Amino acid sequence: MVFNVFGVIFALAILALISFGVPYLRQAPLRKRGVRTWGWEASRSVPEGGKITVRYGYDGQDGGLHSIPMTGLTTQPSGSQEIIYDPENPKRAEFVSRMPENVKGRRNLLMVLLAVACVSLVLGLIGAVTG
């Protein structure tokens, strides 16, 4: 029984680590050396599901024209969007509105989730061996 409780806690901690950690790690180059620019609406589509997809174009420092999609919208966005992109790889970009504002807080959350996952794994294994 103890193993099951700690197994569930471990699984939830791992799922939270993945859902919060992967975007955080993917955005690391953007936080380090990102360049901010404004993107303009290049195209818009509304598939049968009703979710709106808007593709925003932006100019990179490499002189190229790049784009990034904003998908799954339920309301019509208006105007331009602020974008941050990696000058070493201008196709790696993110909307500034989707970047975490409190980076230190996000890092601390990930460390706590990692600690919870480790402790619950160890306690679950101890419970399985002794129980």
N, CA, C and O atoms as a DFTB+ gen file, in Angstrom:
524 C
 N C O
     1  1       0.816      -1.198       0.000
     2  2       0.000       0.000       0.000
     3  2       0.862       1.265       0.000
     4  3       0.594       2.214      -0.736
     5  1       1.901       1.260       0.838
     6  2       2.784       2.420       0.920
     7  2       3.463       2.652      -0.421
     8  3       3.617       3.789      -0.867
     9  1       3.867       1.551      -1.058
    10  2       4.529       1.655      -2.359
    11  2       3.606       2.316      -3.379
    12  3       4.059       3.124      -4.190
    13  1       2.311       1.979      -3.344
    14  2       1.350       2.565      -4.290
    15  2       1.204       4.066      -4.103
    16  3       1.143       4.812      -5.081
    17  1       1.148       4.519      -2.843
    18  2       1.002       5.950      -2.562
    19  2       2.232       6.704      -3.065
    20  3       2.112       7.720      -3.749
    21  1       3.408       6.196      -2.720
    22  2       4.626       6.863      -3.160
    23  2       4.823       6.732      -4.668
    24  3       5.423       7.606      -5.294
    25  1       4.324       5.655      -5.248
    26  2       4.381       5.501      -6.704
    27  2       3.547       6.552      -7.413
    28  3       3.963       7.090      -8.439
    29  1       2.377       6.846      -6.872
    30  2       1.508       7.879      -7.453
    31  2       2.157       9.253      -7.302
    32  3       2.152      10.058      -8.233
    33  1       2.719       9.515      -6.107
    34  2       3.392      10.800      -5.894
    35  2       4.575      10.943      -6.846
    36  3       4.789      12.009      -7.423
    37  1       5.343       9.861      -7.006
    38  2       6.478       9.875      -7.926
    39  2       6.017      10.159      -9.354
    40  3       6.607      10.989     -10.045
    41  1       4.966       9.471      -9.796
    42  2       4.460       9.661     -11.165
    43  2       3.963      11.094     -11.377
    44  3       4.226      11.690     -12.421
    45  1       3.251      11.644     -10.401
    46  2       2.771      13.021     -10.538
    47  2       3.926      14.017     -10.578
    48  3       3.895      14.981     -11.343
    49  1       4.953      13.779      -9.746
    50  2       6.116      14.673      -9.747
    51  2       6.847      14.612     -11.082
    52  3       7.287      15.641     -11.595
    53  1       6.981      13.419     -11.646
    54  2       7.652      13.273     -12.947
    55  2       6.840      13.959     -14.045
    56  3       7.406      14.650     -14.891
    57  1       5.532      13.777     -14.038
    58  2       4.685      14.444     -15.041
    59  2       4.795      15.960     -14.936
    60  3       4.871      16.651     -15.952
    61  1       4.805      16.481     -13.707
    62  2       4.948      17.929     -13.522
    63  2       6.330      18.394     -13.974
    64  3       6.458      19.455     -14.585
    65  1       7.361      17.608     -13.679
    66  2       8.716      17.948     -14.140
    67  2       8.771      18.038     -15.654
    68  3       9.368      18.960     -16.210
    69  1       8.151      17.085     -16.310
    70  2       8.165      17.083     -17.783
    71  2       7.381      18.275     -18.325
    72  3       7.853      18.969     -19.226
    73  1       6.191      18.518     -17.783
    74  2       5.359      19.592     -18.342
    75  2       5.934      20.979     -18.074
    76  3       5.767      21.875     -18.900
    77  1       6.604      21.178     -16.945
    78  2       7.204      22.480     -16.651
    79  2       8.663      22.555     -17.092
    80  3       9.139      23.620     -17.486
    81  1       9.371      21.431     -17.028
    82  2      10.810      21.433     -17.283
    83  2      11.202      21.481     -18.744
    84  3      12.154      22.174     -19.103
    85  1      10.487      20.760     -19.594
    86  2      10.861      20.718     -21.015
    87  2      10.774      22.103     -21.655
    88  3      11.731      22.513     -22.312
    89  1       9.669      22.847     -21.496
    90  2       9.658      24.207     -22.065
    91  2      10.738      25.096     -21.461
    92  3      11.339      25.909     -22.165
    93  1      10.989      24.947     -20.161
    94  2      12.010      25.752     -19.493
    95  2      13.380      25.477     -20.102
    96  3      14.140      26.409     -20.367
    97  1      13.698      24.205     -20.324
    98  2      14.999      23.858     -20.902
    99  2      15.104      24.275     -22.372
   100  3      16.168      24.699     -22.824
   101  1      14.007      24.153     -23.112
   102  2      14.018      24.561     -24.519
   103  2      14.194      26.059     -24.675
   104  3      14.709      26.520     -25.694
   105  1      13.770      26.827     -23.674
   106  2      13.863      28.279     -23.743
   107  2      15.193      28.812     -23.201
   108  3      15.432      30.019     -23.245
   109  1      16.059      27.933     -22.692
   110  2      17.334      28.373     -22.106
   111  2      18.183      29.191     -23.085
   112  3      18.691      30.240     -22.689
   113  1      18.364      28.762     -24.356
   114  2      19.157      29.594     -25.276
   115  2      18.528      30.962     -25.522
   116  3      19.238      31.942     -25.748
   117  1      17.224      31.031     -25.480
   118  2      16.539      32.312     -25.688
   119  2      16.753      33.238     -24.494
   120  3      16.925      34.445     -24.665
   121  1      16.743      32.676     -23.288
   122  2      16.999      33.503     -22.109
   123  2      18.447      33.979     -22.088
   124  3      18.737      35.076     -21.612
   125  1      19.352      33.157     -22.603
   126  2      20.774      33.475     -22.564
   127  2      21.157      34.546     -23.579
   128  3      21.806      35.532     -23.231
   129  1      20.758      34.353     -24.831
   130  2      21.243      35.245     -25.892
   131  2      20.132      35.719     -26.822
   132  3      20.406      36.165     -27.936
   133  1      18.892      35.627     -26.379
   134  2      17.767      35.972     -27.232
   135  2      17.707      37.432     -27.637
   136  3      18.124      38.326     -26.900
   137  1      17.176      37.646     -28.830
   138  2      16.970      38.991     -29.371
   139  2      15.462      39.198     -29.498
   140  3      14.753      38.352     -30.044
   141  1      14.985      40.322     -28.994
   142  2      13.557      40.624     -29.081
   143  2      13.254      41.390     -30.356
   144  3      14.025      42.242     -30.798
   145  1      12.110      41.061     -30.930
   146  2      11.636      41.749     -32.117
   147  2      10.112      41.676     -32.125
   148  3       9.503      41.020     -31.280
   149  1       9.523      42.348     -33.075
   150  2       8.067      42.306     -33.207
   151  2       7.710      41.481     -34.429
   152  3       8.316      41.626     -35.491
   153  1       6.715      40.609     -34.268
   154  2       6.224      39.796     -35.374
   155  2       4.880      40.293     -35.844
   156  3       4.062      40.764     -35.054
   157  1       4.662      40.183     -37.127
   158  2       3.393      40.612     -37.717
   159  2       2.639      39.383     -38.196
   160  3       3.236      38.343     -38.471
   161  1       1.329      39.513     -38.293
   162  2       0.499      38.396     -38.723
   163  2       0.762      38.101     -40.190
   164  3       0.554      38.951     -41.056
   165  1       1.225      36.878     -40.460
   166  2       1.524      36.474     -41.833
   167  2       0.381      35.656     -42.423
   168  3       0.085      35.776     -43.611
   169  1      -0.264      34.826     -41.604
   170  2      -1.401      34.035     -42.085
   171  2      -2.264      33.633     -40.896
   172  3      -1.839      33.656     -39.741
   173  1      -3.494      33.265     -41.235
   174  2      -4.452      32.856     -40.204
   175  2      -5.316      31.743     -40.780
   176  3      -5.731      31.793     -41.937
   177  1      -5.579      30.739     -39.952
   178  2      -6.460      29.664     -40.400
   179  2      -7.335      29.208     -39.237
   180  3      -6.939      29.253     -38.072
   181  1      -8.536      28.769     -39.596
   182  2      -9.465      28.223     -38.617
   183  2      -9.917      26.866     -39.145
   184  3     -10.833      26.791     -39.964
   185  1      -9.269      25.781     -38.674
   186  2      -9.677      24.452     -39.144
   187  2     -11.045      24.064     -38.597
   188  3     -11.663      24.824     -37.851
   189  1     -11.509      22.888     -38.968
   190  2     -12.849      22.458     -38.587
   191  2     -13.063      22.408     -37.076
   192  3     -14.189      22.578     -36.609
   193  1     -11.999      22.177     -36.307
   194  2     -12.122      22.105     -34.853
   195  2     -12.438      23.438     -34.203
   196  3     -12.817      23.476     -33.033
   197  1     -12.291      24.529     -34.936
   198  2     -12.612      25.846     -34.418
   199  2     -11.472      26.559     -33.724
   200  3     -11.615      27.734     -33.384
   201  1     -10.344      25.899     -33.499
   202  2      -9.192      26.545     -32.873
   203  2      -8.431      27.331     -33.937
   204  3      -8.184      26.837     -35.037
   205  1      -8.073      28.541     -33.595
   206  2      -7.427      29.448     -34.549
   207  2      -5.917      29.259     -34.511
   208  3      -5.326      29.128     -33.439
   209  1      -5.306      29.245     -35.671
   210  2      -3.849      29.203     -35.786
   211  2      -3.409      30.446     -36.543
   212  3      -3.850      30.693     -37.665
   213  1      -2.528      31.228     -35.911
   214  2      -1.998      32.434     -36.540
   215  2      -0.488      32.271     -36.641
   216  3       0.176      31.934     -35.661
   217  1       0.039      32.508     -37.814
   218  2       1.492      32.450     -38.040
   219  2       2.008      33.885     -38.097
   220  3       1.514      34.710     -38.866
   221  1       3.011      34.162     -37.269
   222  2       3.612      35.495     -37.213
   223  2       4.983      35.461     -37.876
   224  3       5.789      34.567     -37.618
   225  1       5.235      36.436     -38.725
   226  2       6.523      36.561     -39.384
   227  2       7.406      37.558     -38.651
   228  3       6.916      38.498     -38.026
   229  1       8.717      37.342     -38.734
   230  2       9.664      38.277     -38.129
   231  2      10.967      38.229     -38.901
   232  3      11.304      37.215     -39.512
   233  1      11.700      39.341     -38.869
   234  2      13.002      39.437     -39.520
   235  2      14.089      39.059     -38.526
   236  3      14.097      39.534     -37.390
   237  1      15.009      38.199     -38.961
   238  2      16.129      37.818     -38.115
   239  2      17.360      38.652     -38.423
   240  3      17.425      39.317     -39.456
   241  1      18.337      38.616     -37.526
   242  2      19.583      39.340     -37.742
   243  2      20.357      38.770     -38.924
   244  3      21.234      39.435     -39.474
   245  1      20.036      37.542     -39.313
   246  2      20.708      36.929     -40.458
   247  2      20.167      37.455     -41.783
   248  3      20.620      37.039     -42.849
   249  1      19.202      38.367     -41.720
   250  2      18.618      38.934     -42.931
   251  2      17.478      38.112     -43.488
   252  3      16.857      38.501     -44.478
   253  1      17.192      36.976     -42.864
   254  2      16.130      36.102     -43.348
   255  2      14.786      36.422     -42.733
   256  3      14.692      37.087     -41.701
   257  1      13.760      35.940     -43.383
   258  2      12.385      36.076     -42.913
   259  2      11.994      34.748     -42.277
   260  3      12.113      33.697     -42.907
   261  1      11.534      34.792     -41.046
   262  2      11.182      33.585     -40.309
   263  2       9.755      33.721     -39.801
   264  3       9.177      34.808     -39.817
   265  1       9.195      32.600     -39.350
   266  2       7.838      32.664     -38.809
   267  2       7.686      31.680     -37.661
   268  3       8.443      30.718     -37.533
   269  1       6.689      31.949     -36.835
   270  2       6.382      31.107     -35.688
   271  2       4.866      31.058     -35.544
   272  3       4.205      32.093     -35.633
   273  1       4.301      29.859     -35.320
   274  2       2.846      29.774     -35.191
   275  2       2.381      29.950     -33.754
   276  3       3.075      29.574     -32.810
   277  1       1.209      30.520     -33.608
   278  2       0.504      30.569     -32.332
   279  2      -0.746      29.726     -32.562
   280  3      -1.646      30.137     -33.294
   281  1      -0.805      28.564     -31.947
   282  2      -1.863      27.600     -32.245
   283  2      -2.825      27.446     -31.074
   284  3      -2.525      27.827     -29.942
   285  1      -3.980      26.882     -31.374
   286  2      -4.961      26.545     -30.356
   287  2      -5.677      27.727     -29.735
   288  3      -6.153      27.632     -28.604
   289  1      -5.761      28.828     -30.441
   290  2      -6.413      30.027     -29.901
   291  2      -7.927      29.909     -30.020
   292  3      -8.443      29.344     -30.985
   293  1      -8.624      30.442     -29.040
   294  2     -10.087      30.437     -29.089
   295  2     -10.650      31.814     -29.408
   296  3     -11.829      31.950     -29.736
   297  1      -9.800      32.837     -29.311
   298  2     -10.223      34.190     -29.673
   299  2      -9.292      34.736     -30.745
   300  3      -8.155      34.285     -30.886
   301  1      -9.777      35.693     -31.481
   302  2      -8.990      36.296     -32.552
   303  2      -7.928      37.219     -31.962
   304  3      -8.273      38.201     -31.305
   305  1      -6.641      36.928     -32.181
   306  2      -5.618      37.859     -31.701
   307  2      -5.580      39.087     -32.599
   308  3      -5.944      39.032     -33.774
   309  1      -5.139      40.178     -32.030
   310  2      -5.055      41.389     -32.842
   311  2      -3.668      41.990     -32.725
   312  3      -3.014      41.873     -31.689
   313  1      -3.234      42.620     -33.772
   314  2      -1.957      43.323     -33.763
   315  2      -0.752      42.414     -33.822
   316  3      -0.854      41.216     -34.087
   317  1       0.388      43.020     -33.568
   318  2       1.642      42.290     -33.629
   319  2       1.941      41.656     -32.273
   320  3       1.335      42.005     -31.260
   321  1       2.883      40.722     -32.277
   322  2       3.287      40.026     -31.064
   323  2       4.788      40.184     -30.877
   324  3       5.548      40.155     -31.844
   325  1       5.210      40.351     -29.625
   326  2       6.643      40.423     -29.357
   327  2       7.209      39.006     -29.342
   328  3       6.659      38.101     -28.713
   329  1       8.320      38.842     -30.049
   330  2       8.959      37.539     -30.226
   331  2      10.406      37.649     -29.773
   332  3      11.051      38.682     -29.952
   333  1      10.903      36.571     -29.183
   334  2      12.318      36.492     -28.847
   335  2      12.887      35.299     -29.608
   336  3      12.314      34.210     -29.582
   337  1      14.028      35.508     -30.291
   338  2      14.618      34.427     -31.075
   339  2      16.115      34.344     -30.803
   340  3      16.735      35.293     -30.323
   341  1      16.670      33.193     -31.121
   342  2      18.092      32.924     -30.932
   343  2      18.838      33.400     -32.173
   344  3      18.588      32.871     -33.256
   345  1      19.741      34.375     -32.069
   346  2      20.441      34.872     -33.258
   347  2      21.336      33.815     -33.907
   348  3      21.641      33.914     -35.096
   349  1      21.760      32.803     -33.139
   350  2      22.567      31.725     -33.708
   351  2      21.707      30.730     -34.473
   352  3      22.205      30.031     -35.355
   353  1      20.438      30.661     -34.149
   354  2      19.480      29.802     -34.836
   355  2      18.143      30.539     -34.855
   356  3      17.289      30.282     -34.007
   357  1      17.947      31.455     -35.813
   358  2      16.758      32.315     -35.806
   359  2      15.426      31.571     -35.888
   360  3      14.379      32.151     -35.599
   361  1      15.450      30.303     -36.276
   362  2      14.193      29.544     -36.322
   363  2      13.757      29.122     -34.926
   364  3      12.595      28.766     -34.726
   365  1      14.670      29.156     -33.957
   366  2      14.314      28.865     -32.568
   367  2      13.788      30.162     -31.973
   368  3      14.544      31.098     -31.710
   369  1      12.493      30.198     -31.768
   370  2      11.851      31.426     -31.294
   371  2      10.691      31.081     -30.380
   372  3      10.192      29.956     -30.367
   373  1      10.279      32.071     -29.622
   374  2       9.138      31.917     -28.721
   375  2       8.485      33.287     -28.557
   376  3       9.134      34.324     -28.698
   377  1       7.210      33.268     -28.261
   378  2       6.518      34.515     -27.963
   379  2       6.922      34.954     -26.563
   380  3       6.978      34.138     -25.643
   381  1       7.199      36.231     -26.402
   382  2       7.617      36.747     -25.103
   383  2       6.531      36.478     -24.062
   384  3       6.837      36.233     -22.895
   385  1       5.281      36.522     -24.475
   386  2       4.174      36.284     -23.544
   387  2       4.164      34.853     -23.013
   388  3       3.530      34.592     -21.991
   389  1       4.844      33.924     -23.671
   390  2       4.886      32.529     -23.232
   391  2       6.169      32.174     -22.492
   392  3       6.374      31.024     -22.103
   393  1       7.023      33.160     -22.302
   394  2       8.260      32.939     -21.548
   395  2       7.963      33.166     -20.064
   396  3       7.203      34.073     -19.724
   397  1       8.551      32.358     -19.174
   398  2       8.302      32.593     -17.748
   399  2       8.922      33.916     -17.309
   400  3      10.061      34.229     -17.659
   401  1       8.161      34.680     -16.545
   402  2       8.669      35.962     -16.060
   403  2       9.578      35.773     -14.851
   404  3      10.552      36.506     -14.678
   405  1       9.258      34.794     -14.023
   406  2      10.034      34.543     -12.819
   407  2      10.897      33.301     -13.045
   408  3      10.515      32.196     -12.657
   409  1      12.046      33.483     -13.665
   410  2      12.911      32.354     -14.025
   411  2      13.446      31.665     -12.772
   412  3      13.492      30.437     -12.711
   413  1      13.847      32.442     -11.782
   414  2      14.375      31.858     -10.544
   415  2      13.280      31.031      -9.852
   416  3      13.550      29.944      -9.341
   417  1      12.072      31.540      -9.838
   418  2      10.959      30.806      -9.243
   419  2      10.672      29.514      -9.985
   420  3      10.388      28.490      -9.364
   421  1      10.745      29.553     -11.313
   422  2      10.520      28.346     -12.116
   423  2      11.612      27.315     -11.836
   424  3      11.332      26.123     -11.710
   425  1      12.861      27.784     -11.738
   426  2      13.978      26.884     -11.439
   427  2      13.785      26.257     -10.057
   428  3      14.009      25.058      -9.890
   429  1      13.373      27.050      -9.069
   430  2      13.136      26.526      -7.730
   431  2      12.009      25.500      -7.721
   432  3      12.107      24.479      -7.041
   433  1      10.939      25.761      -8.469
   434  2       9.840      24.810      -8.584
   435  2      10.328      23.487      -9.156
   436  3       9.958      22.421      -8.663
   437  1      11.149      23.549     -10.185
   438  2      11.672      22.324     -10.793
   439  2      12.567      21.558      -9.811
   440  3      12.536      20.328      -9.780
   441  1      13.351      22.269      -9.022
   442  2      14.208      21.602      -8.038
   443  2      13.363      20.928      -6.949
   444  3      13.691      19.826      -6.507
   445  1      12.289      21.577      -6.518
   446  2      11.406      20.978      -5.518
   447  2      10.725      19.736      -6.089
   448  3      10.632      18.711      -5.414
   449  1      10.253      19.828      -7.325
   450  2       9.627      18.662      -7.953
   451  2      10.612      17.508      -8.095
   452  3      10.242      16.351      -7.897
   453  1      11.859      17.811      -8.435
   454  2      12.883      16.777      -8.534
   455  2      13.134      16.140      -7.172
   456  3      13.268      14.920      -7.074
   457  1      13.198      16.951      -6.125
   458  2      13.400      16.420      -4.773
   459  2      12.228      15.535      -4.349
   460  3      12.433      14.473      -3.762
   461  1      11.006      15.969      -4.646
   462  2       9.818      15.171      -4.307
   463  2       9.856      13.841      -5.052
   464  3       9.545      12.798      -4.477
   465  1      10.236      13.875      -6.332
   466  2      10.310      12.643      -7.109
   467  2      11.354      11.694      -6.526
   468  3      11.099      10.496      -6.405
   469  1      12.513      12.208      -6.167
   470  2      13.584      11.359      -5.613
   471  2      13.183      10.769      -4.267
   472  3      13.356       9.572      -4.037
   473  1      12.648      11.600      -3.381
   474  2      12.252      11.122      -2.048
   475  2      11.133      10.103      -2.155
   476  3      11.174       9.075      -1.478
   477  1      10.138      10.361      -2.984
   478  2       9.029       9.407      -3.117
   479  2       9.499       8.101      -3.747
   480  3       8.989       7.037      -3.396
   481  1      10.445       8.154      -4.656
   482  2      10.990       6.926      -5.240
   483  2      11.719       6.113      -4.189
   484  3      11.508       4.905      -4.080
   485  1      12.576       6.763      -3.414
   486  2      13.335       6.055      -2.374
   487  2      12.393       5.481      -1.321
   488  3      12.533       4.319      -0.939
   489  1      11.435       6.279      -0.845
   490  2      10.502       5.784       0.169
   491  2       9.621       4.664      -0.373
   492  3       9.298       3.717       0.344
   493  1       9.240       4.774      -1.628
   494  2       8.453       3.704      -2.246
   495  2       9.237       2.415      -2.371
   496  3       8.697       1.335      -2.132
   497  1      10.501       2.513      -2.742
   498  2      11.339       1.311      -2.841
   499  2      11.593       0.702      -1.478
   500  3      11.580      -0.520      -1.328
   501  1      11.825       1.551      -0.477
   502  2      12.010       1.036       0.897
   503  2      10.732       0.325       1.370
   504  3      10.799      -0.744       1.976
   505  1       9.586       0.921       1.091
   506  2       8.310       0.289       1.467
   507  2       8.079      -1.020       0.748
   508  3       7.519      -1.953       1.323
   509  1       8.504      -1.105      -0.506
   510  2       8.325      -2.334      -1.269
   511  2       9.245      -3.443      -0.756
   512  3       8.859      -4.612      -0.726
   513  1      10.452      -3.074      -0.355
   514  2      11.435      -4.071       0.118
   515  2      11.073      -4.558       1.512
   516  3      11.156      -5.754       1.792
   517  1      10.672      -3.640       2.390
   518  2      10.392      -4.014       3.775
   519  2       8.957      -4.502       3.975
   520  3       8.673      -5.187       4.958
   521  1       8.078      -4.171       3.086
   522  2       6.658      -4.504       3.285
   523  2       6.294      -5.738       2.619
   524  3       5.140      -6.160       2.687
